[in-house]
C-alpha cells in the first residue's frame, strides 16, 4: 500500500487560504491540451457508469446525487443557489432536469454539514432518477479513480532548463469534464478532515488528470466488485507555484506540475515565509489533488439519506396515508374524504401541500378569473407532485351537477412561480373566453393506482 503522506505546515496554510477564498482549483490532462477532451460526454467502455450520470451543477460547481432526494458537495463552496441542475449530457436525456433545493431541510438550515469535514448535503424537492452508492471501505489506496470537475483546462507549458515540467491553467470555462488517476495515499487538511490524495504522474496515460480551479464539489468514483461508488468529493489541489521565494514580486502562477523540482509552492503573503522549495526529497515534486474521503463519513451520510431511500420504495398510496398520519388523521375514503370539513378533499390538499387538519389554512389550490376576453387559471401544486404519483387536469362542464366534466383544451401556460418555503409552485394558464354563457370549472387530481 502506498504510504500515508502528510502536507507540510507551509503547504497546508497556503492550500487552506487558497481554497477558502478562490474556490477549488477544472481538470488538466497529462497527455492532451484539447479543451474538448472528455468534455460534457459520459465515460464509455470500461468506465461506463463511473458516476457521470449522478453529477449535477450547484452554483458554478458540481455535486453528486446520493439518494432519491439528496446531493453532496463541498462546504467551502458556500450557499446561494436555489437549484441543482442535472444537464442532459449527464443524464443522457433530451432536456435538463432542474431541482429546487428544500430550504426547510435540517430544521430550516437548508443543508447539513458532516462535522469535521468539507462535506455538505442538500435536499431537493422531487426525486433523482438514479443516485450514487457510497464507498464504505477504507481500502482506497492504490485503486483507480474517475473524477469529475467543472473548472479550467490545460494552458501553456511550464518549462525549466528547456524541459516541460507541467502546464499552467487556461481561463475558467465552467465546462464539465472527467479524467482518471490513482489514490496514492491519504492526508488530513486541518478541520476539513481526511482526504484522498492523487498525484499528477501519468500512470493512467491519456486520461491522467489533475484537479484545477473550479473543480470543487466534483465526484470521485472507485469501482469495486463491478460497481462504481462515490469515494470522494474534490476539495483542493497543489496549485500556486513560483520561481523564487521573493516577497511581492508577482511572479507566482497557477499550474499542474508533474515535475516541480526547483520551483516553490505556497503563497506570496506579507511575510513571505510560506514558500517551500520543491524536491523529490520532500515529496512535493508532483502536483496533488485532494478529495474529502467518503468512507470515513459513510455512516453519518447514510443516516441522513436513509429515510429518502426507504421512502422511494413506498407506493403512492402509502405516501399519501403517511402524510395524513403526520397530521393525526386516519385515512378515510381517499380522494373524497374531507377531514376538517372545509369543502376541500384531503387528496386535493395533499396535492397543494395544505393542512388537512386545519380549516384556517387559507391556501388556494385552484382559481379561475375572467379578464376581458380571457380566462386565467391558477393551480397550486407541490413541487414533488409527479414523484408522489399525483397528476392533475383542469375540466369544465355547463352544469356543475353533471358528470360530463371534460378536459379543457386550448390552455396556454403563461407563468410559473415558486414558494420554496411551502414546497409548492403556482402555475398560471390562460385561454380565450368560451362561447358558452355559463361554464363551471374544476381541478381534478388523481393519485396513481398501484
C-alpha positions in Angstrom: 0.0 0.0 0.0 1.4 3.5 -0.8 2.5 5.3 2.3 0.3 7.9 4.0 1.6 11.3 3.3 1.0 14.5 5.3 1.2 18.0 4.0 3.9 20.3 5.4 2.6 23.2 7.5 3.6 25.7 4.9 1.6 23.9 2.2 -1.4 23.4 4.4 -1.7 27.1 5.2 -1.3 28.0 1.6 -3.9 25.5 0.4 -6.4 26.4 3.1 -6.3 30.1 2.2 -6.4 29.5 -1.5 -9.4 27.2 -1.4 -11.3 29.2 1.1 -11.1 32.4 -0.9 -10.9 31.4 -4.5 -12.9 28.2 -4.9 -11.1 24.9 -5.5 -8.6 24.6 -8.2 -11.1 22.3 -13.7 -9.4 19.3 -14.9 -5.9 19.3 -16.6 -4.9 16.2 -18.6 -1.3 14.9 -18.8 -1.2 14.0 -22.5 -3.6 16.4 -24.2 -4.3 20.1 -24.1 -7.5 19.7 -26.2 -10.2 21.6 -24.2 -12.9 19.4 -25.7 -11.3 16.2 -24.4 -13.8 14.2 -22.1 -15.9 17.4 -22.0 -19.6 17.0 -21.5 -19.8 13.4 -22.5 -20.1 10.3 -20.4 -17.2 7.8 -19.8 -17.5 4.8 -22.0 -16.1 1.3 -22.3 -14.5 0.1 -19.1 -15.6 3.4 -17.4 -19.2 3.3 -18.4 -21.3 4.0 -15.3 -18.4 5.7 -13.5 -20.6 8.2 -11.7 -21.1 10.7 -14.5 -24.9 10.4 -14.6 -25.1 11.3 -10.9 -23.5 14.7 -11.3 -25.3 18.0 -11.3 -24.5 21.7 -11.2 -24.7 23.6 -8.0 -23.7 27.3 -8.4 -20.7 27.2 -10.8 -19.6 23.8 -9.4 -20.7 20.2 -9.2 -22.5 18.0 -6.7 -23.4 14.3 -6.7 -26.8 12.7 -6.1 -26.6 10.2 -3.3 -30.2 9.4 -2.6 -33.6 10.0 -4.3 -33.6 13.5 -2.7 -30.1 14.4 -1.6 -26.9 15.5 -3.2 -23.5 16.1 -1.7 -20.9 18.8 -2.4 -18.1 20.8 -0.7 -18.8 23.1 2.2 -16.2 25.7 1.1 -18.4 26.5 -2.0 -20.8 28.2 0.3 -24.5 28.6 -0.3 -26.6 30.8 -2.6 -28.3 28.8 -5.3 -31.9 27.6 -5.2 -31.3 25.0 -7.9 -29.4 21.8 -8.6 -29.4 21.1 -12.4 -28.6 17.8 -14.0 -27.7 18.7 -17.6 -28.7 16.4 -20.5 -25.1 15.5 -21.0 -25.0 14.0 -17.5 -28.3 12.0 -17.7 -28.4 11.2 -21.5 -32.0 12.7 -21.6 -33.2 15.3 -24.1 -33.7 18.1 -21.6 -32.1 19.2 -18.4 -33.6 18.3 -15.1 -33.9 21.3 -12.7 -34.5 20.6 -9.0 -35.3 23.1 -6.3 -33.4 22.9 -3.0 -35.5 22.5 0.1 -34.8 25.4 2.5 -36.6 23.6 5.3 -34.2 20.7 5.3 -32.3 20.1 8.6 -34.7 22.1 10.7 -34.6 25.1 8.4 -30.8 25.2 8.0 -31.2 24.3 4.3 -28.3 21.9 4.3 -26.4 19.5 6.6 -22.7 19.5 7.2 -20.8 16.4 8.2 -18.8 17.5 11.2 -15.0 17.7 10.8 -15.1 17.5 7.0 -15.7 19.6 3.9 -18.9 17.6 3.0 -22.3 19.3 2.8 -25.6 17.6 2.0 -28.6 19.3 0.4 -32.2 18.0 -0.1 -34.3 18.7 -3.1 -37.9 18.7 -4.0 -38.7 15.8 -6.3 -36.6 12.7 -6.9 -33.5 11.9 -8.9 -33.9 9.0 -11.3 -30.7 7.5 -10.1 -28.1 8.1 -7.4 -24.6 7.1 -6.4 -23.8 4.4 -3.8 -21.2 5.2 -1.2 -17.8 3.7 -1.0 -17.7 2.5 2.6 -14.4 0.5 3.0 -11.0 2.0 3.8 -9.1 0.3 1.1 -8.9 3.2 -1.4 -5.1 3.4 -1.6 -3.8 2.1 -4.9 -7.2 2.0 -6.6 -8.0 3.8 -9.8 -10.4 6.7 -9.6 -12.6 8.6 -12.1 -13.0 12.2 -11.1 -15.3 15.0 -12.4 -14.9 18.7 -12.4 -16.0 21.9 -13.9 -13.0 24.2 -13.9 -10.1 25.0 -16.1 -8.4 23.1 -18.9 -4.7 22.9 -19.7 -2.9 26.1 -20.6 0.7 26.9 -21.7 3.6 24.6 -20.8 5.7 25.5 -17.8 9.4 24.9 -18.6 12.6 24.7 -16.6 16.0 24.3 -18.2 14.3 23.9 -21.6 12.1 21.0 -20.3 8.4 20.9 -19.9 7.6 20.3 -16.2 3.8 20.9 -16.2 1.1 23.2 -17.5 -0.4 26.5 -16.4 -4.2 26.7 -16.1 -6.3 28.1 -19.0 -9.0 30.6 -18.3 -12.0 29.1 -16.4 -14.7 27.8 -18.8 -17.1 26.0 -16.3 -17.4 23.0 -18.7 -17.8 19.6 -17.1 -15.1 17.0 -17.7 -13.9 13.7 -16.3 -10.5 12.1 -16.0 -8.6 9.3 -14.2 -6.0 8.9 -11.6 -4.9 6.6 -8.7 -5.3 7.1 -5.0 -1.7 7.4 -3.8 -2.4 7.9 -0.1 -4.3 10.0 2.5 -3.9 13.3 4.2 -5.5 15.4 6.9 -6.4 19.0 5.9 -6.9 20.5 9.4 -10.5 20.7 10.4 -11.5 19.7 6.8 -10.9 16.1 7.7 -9.5 13.1 5.9 -8.6 13.3 2.2 -7.8 11.0 -0.6 -4.6 12.1 -2.4 -3.8 11.6 -6.1 -0.5 12.5 -7.9 -0.1 14.0 -11.4 2.3 11.4 -12.7 1.0 9.9 -16.0 0.2 6.5 -14.5 -3.2 6.4 -16.2 -2.0 7.6 -19.7 -4.1 9.9 -21.8 -6.9 10.3 -19.2 -4.4 11.1 -16.3 -5.7 14.3 -14.8 -5.2 16.8 -12.0 -7.9 19.0 -10.4 -7.8 22.7 -11.1 -9.5 25.9 -10.0 -13.3 25.4 -10.2 -13.5 21.6 -9.8 -14.6 21.7 -6.1 -17.6 19.6 -5.3 -17.0 17.1 -8.2 -17.4 13.4 -7.5 -14.5 10.9 -7.3 -15.5 7.3 -8.0 -13.9 3.9 -7.4 -15.1 0.6 -9.0 -15.3 -2.3 -6.6 -16.9 -5.7 -7.4 -18.3 -4.3 -10.6 -20.0 -1.2 -9.2 -18.8 2.4 -9.3 -19.2 4.0 -5.9 -18.7 7.6 -4.7 -15.3 7.7 -2.8 -14.6 11.4 -2.6 -15.7 15.0 -3.2 -13.0 17.2 -4.7 -11.6 19.8 -2.3 -8.3 21.3 -3.4 -5.1 20.9 -5.3 -1.4 21.9 -5.2 -1.7 24.9 -7.4 0.3 28.1 -6.5 3.9 28.0 -7.8 6.8 30.4 -8.1 10.3 30.5 -9.5 11.6 32.1 -6.3 10.7 33.0 -2.7 10.9 36.8 -3.2 8.1 38.5 -1.4 5.6 40.5 -3.5 7.3 40.3 -6.9 4.1 39.0 -8.6 5.8 36.0 -10.2 3.6 33.3 -8.7 1.4 31.3 -11.1 -1.2 28.6 -11.1 -0.2 25.3 -12.6 -0.3 21.5 -12.5 3.2 20.0 -12.4 4.4 16.5 -13.0 8.0 17.6 -12.1 8.0 20.7 -9.9 11.6 20.3 -8.6 13.3 23.6 -8.3 10.1 25.6 -8.1 8.5 26.9 -4.9 5.0 26.1 -3.6 3.0 28.2 -1.2 1.7 31.7 -1.3 3.1 35.2 -1.6 1.9 36.7 1.6 3.2 39.7 3.5 5.8 37.8 5.5 6.9 35.6 2.6 7.5 32.7 4.9 5.1 30.3 3.3 7.2 29.3 0.3 8.7 25.8 0.2 11.3 24.6 -2.3 10.0 21.6 -4.2 12.2 18.5 -4.4 11.8 14.7 -4.6 13.1 14.6 -1.0 10.0 16.4 0.4 7.7 14.6 -2.0 6.2 17.8 -3.5 7.6 17.4 -7.0 4.2 16.1 -8.4 1.1 18.2 -8.0 -1.6 16.5 -5.9 -5.4 16.7 -5.8 -7.3 16.2 -2.6 -10.8 14.8 -2.2 -12.9 14.6 1.0 -12.9 10.9 1.9 -16.4 9.4 1.8 -15.6 6.1 3.6 -14.6 8.0 6.8 -18.0 9.6 6.9 -20.2 6.9 5.3 -22.2 6.1 8.5 -23.0 9.7 9.1 -24.0 10.3 5.5 -26.1 7.1 5.4 -28.0 8.2 8.5 -29.1 11.4 6.7 -30.2 9.8 3.4 -31.7 6.5 4.6 -35.2 7.8 5.0 -35.3 9.1 1.5 -34.1 5.7 0.2 -36.9 3.9 2.2 -39.5 6.4 1.1 -38.7 5.8 -2.6 -39.7 2.1 -2.1 -43.2 3.1 -0.9 -46.3 3.2 -3.2 -48.1 6.5 -3.9 -51.0 5.4 -1.6 -48.6 4.6 1.2 -47.1 8.0 1.0 -50.5 9.7 1.0 -51.6 7.7 4.1 -48.3 8.6 5.9 -48.8 12.3 5.0 -52.3 12.2 6.6 -50.9 10.4 9.6 -48.4 13.2 10.2 -51.4 15.5 10.8 -53.0 12.9 13.1 -55.5 11.8 10.5 -56.5 8.3 9.8 -57.0 7.7 6.1 -60.7 7.6 5.2 -62.3 7.4 1.8 -59.2 8.6 -0.1 -59.9 11.3 -2.6 -63.4 12.2 -1.3 -62.5 12.3 2.4 -62.5 15.8 3.9 -61.1 15.6 7.4 -61.8 19.1 8.6 -65.0 19.7 6.6 -63.7 22.7 4.8 -65.0 21.7 1.4 -61.6 20.6 0.1 -60.9 16.8 -0.1 -57.8 15.6 1.6 -56.3 14.5 -1.7 -56.6 18.0 -3.1 -54.9 19.4 0.0 -52.2 16.8 -0.3 -51.7 17.9 -3.9 -51.5 21.6 -2.9 -49.4 20.9 0.2 -52.1 22.4 2.5 -53.0 21.4 6.1 -55.8 18.8 6.1 -56.3 19.2 9.8 -57.0 23.0 9.8 -59.9 25.0 8.4 -57.7 28.1 8.8 -55.3 27.2 6.1 -56.1 29.9 3.5 -54.0 28.5 0.7 -56.0 28.3 -2.6 -55.4 25.2 -4.6 -57.3 26.3 -7.8 -58.8 29.5 -9.0 -60.4 30.9 -12.2 -60.6 34.6 -13.1 -62.0 36.5 -16.1 -60.1 39.3 -17.7 -61.5 40.8 -20.8 -61.8 38.1 -23.4 -59.5 35.8 -21.5 -59.8 33.3 -18.6 -56.9 33.0 -16.2 -56.4 29.7 -14.2 -54.1 29.2 -11.3 -53.1 25.8 -9.9 -51.2 25.3 -6.7 -49.2 22.1 -6.8 -46.5 20.6 -4.6 -43.1 20.6 -6.2 -42.8 16.8 -5.9 -46.3 16.1 -7.2 -45.4 13.8 -10.1 -42.9 11.9 -8.0 -45.6 11.2 -5.5 -47.9 9.8 -8.1 -50.1 12.9 -8.4 -51.4 14.3 -11.7 -54.0 17.0 -12.4 -56.3 18.2 -15.1 -58.5 21.3 -15.5 -62.0 20.3 -16.5 -65.2 22.1 -17.5 -69.0 21.5 -17.7 -72.0 23.6 -18.3 -73.8 22.0 -15.4 -72.0 21.5 -12.1 -74.2 18.6 -11.2 -73.4 16.9 -14.4 -70.9 14.1 -14.6 -69.9 15.4 -18.1 -66.9 17.3 -16.9 -64.3 17.2 -19.6 -60.7 18.2 -20.1 -60.3 21.9 -21.0 -58.3 22.2 -24.3 -56.6 25.3 -25.6 -54.9 26.2 -22.3 -51.6 28.3 -22.6 -49.1 28.2 -19.8 -48.2 31.8 -19.2 -46.4 31.8 -15.8 -44.9 29.7 -13.0 -43.8 31.0 -9.6 -42.4 29.0 -6.6 -42.7 29.2 -2.9 -39.8 27.0 -1.7 -40.6 27.6 2.0 -44.0 25.9 1.3 -42.7 23.5 -1.3 -45.1 24.5 -4.0 -45.4 26.1 -7.4 -48.2 28.3 -8.7 -48.8 27.5 -12.4 -50.8 30.0 -14.5 -52.7 29.2 -17.7 -54.9 31.3 -19.9 -57.4 30.6 -22.6 -59.9 32.6 -24.8 -63.3 33.1 -23.2 -65.6 30.2 -24.3 -68.6 30.8 -26.5 -71.0 29.4 -23.8 -72.6 31.9 -21.5 -72.1 29.8 -18.4 -69.4 27.3 -17.6 -68.1 25.6 -14.5 -64.5 24.6 -14.0 -62.8 22.2 -11.6 -59.4 20.8 -10.9 -59.3 17.0 -10.9 -56.4 15.4 -9.0 -55.6 11.8 -9.4 -53.4 9.6 -7.3 -51.5 6.8 -9.1 -53.2 3.5 -8.8 -51.0 0.5 -7.8 
